Amino acid sequence: MTAIFPTPEWLEKLGEKLNADEQYARIAKNWEGDMLVVIEPGGPLKEQLLYYLDLWHGKCRRTAVLKDLSEAKPAFVLKATYDNIARIMKGELDPMQAMLTRKLQVQGSMAYMMRNVPTVLDFVRCCRDVTTNILS
Amino acid sequence: MQPILKVNLTTRETSPFTVPAEWERDYLGGASLAARLLYTSLTRDLDPFSPQSPLLFLTGPLTGSAGPAVGRFVVCGKSPATGLWAESNCGGFWGPELRFCGYDGVWITGRAEGPVYLSVTENRLEVRDAAHLWGLDTYEIQSKIKDELGQPRAHVMGIGPAGENGVLFANILCDHGRAAGRTGLGAVMGFKNLKAVAVQGRGKIPLFESEKYNMLRSAANHALKTDNLSRVLHELGTASGTDYFEYLGSMPKKYYHAGVFENAGKVSGATMAETILAGMSACHACVIACGRVVRLPEGTSEVSKDFGSLGERRKGPEYETLVGFGPNLLNDDLAAITRLGELCDRYGMDVISASNTIGLAFHLFEQGIISDKDTGGLALRWGDTGTVEQLIHLTARREGIGACLAEGSRRFGARFGAEDEAVQVNGLEVPYHDPRGVSGMALVYATSPRGACHNQSDYFFVDMGQADAELGLEFYERQGGAEKAANVARHQDWRTLCNSLVMCMLANVPAETVVGLINSACGLDWSVSDMLRAGERGWNLKRAINNRMGLTRANDKLPKALLEPYAEGGAAGYVPPLEEMLAAYYSARGWDPVTGRPSKEKLLDLGLDDVANDLWKL
């Protein structure tokens, strides 16, 4: 259940991980909200990536690689450069720090994000767990 | 800049004071310029409660210009709580309105024979009788004075009963709950029999290149509005970080003695937004609007039911109030916290020092160091908000145990042989950012010129990852040590500059933008490094003022509680290595490790020749 970040296969494995992980299911049991992760080009990434995840009550109902921002109207849009996303994936940058310090732009309710700090952090743990390697 | 209005309350003489051009250039305004102006008068022998004790209200070069979060002023003097440099800045609308009157500051000396208040307009200054206002709270004087002057648009800044009664952490408030909170200058104002200062003007703010400035400030405000931190502050207020701070272990609980408070989530900014929030409020021209407006539903807290109905819109708690009267006292009743905060505001008492000193009383009661014999029969039990309310009333009135609490935590602890238990530095109570979770705050608290203070440097944001390449601020592990000392010093310089503008620290304005604003407003040609150097100059000047008033290396310390590790929670097992950090800090600052003074070379390098001469007898 692992793959290279940020390949489409990685997104698929992440969906599987979120649905199988008991800790995530427990911590995120009240989470309601789909999200679109927008990874801006940089370093080895030449084109923008749009990764969609439908997260609901501790499960992932759907993942998809989108071609255009108009394909979804998610509750949250998280946007960052590849460099900053890679730093979060490597554990060099705390995701909450990234949100509060302009490194990770958030569209959607910041109140909900701040209220659900443990869920955000455990989601990122799952992201890290399914990553065998990070494209560099 | 515009003149400062000097007022001698003893003689009732008034005169405009023109700041020398070189001081205007080197210090800009706000706290740094106040330090320069007050340098000679703040001596070791000066009694803060004497007619000679100055009280200087000063704005900055951007105040009132509608720039990003710059609608502030500062009040400076000698603190009756610490005996050291005192400064405290305040938002609201009073600062801009003063500048609209054609003045950049009000410099008070002397002491009125009886209670008075000042009315400042573009045309005149009036010293008016305030005997009928004495005893009223800081909310009541707002409408009374405006009605009396026939100036509904006026802005009133004044003191409440705590300032009148000499509570050593009495503050000064304007516009219903905007506070110059710290260092007890409200008590100095009370000693001077000065109840309030009302301002109303229509003048224009002087800007060197107004067209350029307005373009820059418009762009800066637009950027600020879309900034993540601004959005968080707008949606959730300054208490937005509560959940995250709890995760980091940087939010104190049970008077800094518990690593975890399982009900912390009940009192967060997010909870406020989900339950009692009824709106937001902003200081002059601020696009963030971090102020909370709440409405308490019927059936909630019984605390302070003697003012206002529960359904009224009222000020909601900001972070320090929320933690001070919440987790700090193991209280999870958001409505009670709201009302306790308002009670302090109305009395005119700093919420940090009040809640901290009350926390100490609870702690000493639990330890058996004080008993109900000392408290007048009150049993101090964690989470009992009714008792907290009673202690606030007693403190503001200086009645019973309140007379001891009104002296602040250091003196309260000493009174019962437990000064070491007080969580304070140099007489100023520690705010609610625990250095065991964010270690940079260890240095900030130990070296701040006004005692433990988070407004001389909000380094906890840097410890959370807010590095800044433009300012040369790097990120170090939040529970690190001496490696971050130079970074802390640099951040203090940056915030000293902000305190001279006077710019709110909650605004995430890039350094290059700030330079552009300063240059176009003041006709300067500064770079970011010039800006940091001005900050460094201000920081060292305040240090020298404190050295002259008796501060030494031995004053740079932390209270015992902050050097004991938590057993659990996000900060468990760590204490900041303060001595190592201080050694590195002194080296980075160019300070003498024996005396604690800035070195002669450092002072001369910063152009502080007269100060070097005073400290080192050239």
Interface residues (C-beta under 8 A of the other chain):
Chain A: L93 D94 M96 Q97 A98 M99 L100 T101 R102 K103 L104 Q105 V106 S109 M110 A111 Y112 M114 R115 V117 P118 L121
Chain B: D227 N228 L229 R231 V232 E235 L236 S240 G241 D243 Y244 Y247 G265 S268 G269 A270 T271 A273 E274 F461 M464 G465 Q466 A467 N508
